[in-house]
Amino acid sequence: MIDVKTRDNIADDSNWPFIGSAMVKADSPGSMPIPEDASQVQGEEVVQSWRKVAVLKVVPDVDAYFGFQAGSHMQFLNVPVKKKDGLFGARVGDGDVRFLVIPKDLKSRLSLEHVSTVDIDDEGYSELPVY
């Protein structure tokens, strides 16, 4: 085998994107779970019914892709996340979820902070982009 990392000198930490993450504990008991065999459209219908939103902060505030991991399921959105002052929201149901961000430039070193969990109608976050 050819050790490409050594040959091409890409083992250095600067060549590997850093994925910022924040674990959000279940905070919405009684929320409808996503059925195991649900299609993407069916799953999104369930997610839209959830009332709780994790408020997340990307530091530094640069263009980033957003994703999540719930159990063994992981997905990333293929367009940069919309933010307001570095903040965005993601709906949460009754299960723990890890939210993730990866910098669009694949070089910035991001962190993701869980600021709070609020109700979807919280007036303090009325302008917050929510996913």
Protein Blocks (a to p, Z undefined) as FASTA:
>chain_A
ZZfklmnopmbfklpccddddddddfbehiacddfklcfklmmmmmmmpmbdcddddddd
ddddddddehjbccddfbdcddeehiacddddfbdcddddddfklmaccddddfbacdfk
lmklmmgccZZ
